[in-house]
Amino acid sequence: MTTTAPPADSRLIALAHYAARGVLESVLGRHGLTFQQSVTLRPVALSDAPVSREALVAEVCHALKADPDDIHGVVDELIGKGLVVDERDGLRVSPAGGSCTAG
């Protein structure tokens, strides 16, 4: 006997999104990170080369539909937490920042 799954409508997709986001924010909170910080940290952590601050801000603003000033603030928070290092040639992930994104 086979059963048919109910159709996935926009309400169901939204509920799944918010449930997953809630779980993610709970996990991030245990590590002292916000959702915006995690989204901003990831491209820096995955890059083999320094990342331009302006390019990073533009990428995260596009992904999150966020204000550039807010994301510049998030970058400053990551630098302040020692997760990102601001070098002359761009932003690099620190060892602590790399451990936040490992796995």
N, C-alpha and C positions, 0 to 999 in steps of 0.2 A: 504494500500500500504506500503510495506516495502522497505527500502533502504539499500543498502549494503555499509558498511564503506570501505574506501580505505584500501588496505593492509598497515600494519605498517612495513615500511622498515627501514634500518639503518639510513638513512638520517632523516626521520621523528622522530625517537627515539632521535637522536642527537639534533635536533632542540628543542624538548620538554625538554630535559635535560638542554640545555643552557638557555632556557626561564625560567625554574624553578630556576636554579642556579642564574640567574640575579635578580629574585624577592627576593630570599633568601638573597643574598648579600646586596641588598638594605635595607631590614629589619634589618639585622645584623649591617649594617653601622650606622643605627639610634641609635643602642645600643652600638656603639663603639667597635664592635667585627668584626673580620675577619672570613672567612669560616674556616680556619685552627684552629683558636681559638675555634670556636663553636664545631668542631668535637673533639677537644682535651678536652674541658671542659665537654662534655656530659658524658663520662664514669665515670669521677670522681664524677659528680653530682648524677649519678644514683646508685653509690656504697654505701652500708651501712657501709663498712669498708674502712680503708685507702687503697689507691692504690699505688702500687710500681711505682716509676717514670720510671724505666726501662720497666716494663710491659706495662705501658701506652704508652710510646714512641714506643715500638714494635707494639702495637695494632694500633696506629694511622698511623705509617709508612706503615703497611700492608694495611690499609684501603685506604690511600691516595697515596700510591706508592711514599712516600716522603723520603727525606734524614733524618736519625736520628738526625744529628746536627741541622737541621732546626726545627725539632719538639721539641728538647730540648730547643731551643730558644723560641718556642711558649709557652712551659710550664713556662719558665722564665717570659714571657710577662704576662701570666695569674696570676702568683704570684705577679708581679709588679703592676698589676691592682687591686690586692686584691680580686680576684675571686677564687683563690686556695691558700690554706695554706700548706706549706711544714713542716710537723711535723716529729718527729723522726721515727715514724712507717709508714710514707708514706704521700701521698698527700690527702688532704680532701678539699671538696668544702666549701667555706665561705658562710655566709648568702647572700652576694651580688652575688656570683656566682650561688647560688641556685635559686635566683630570676631571673637570666638570662635564666635559663632553665625551669622554671615553666611554666606550661600551655602547 
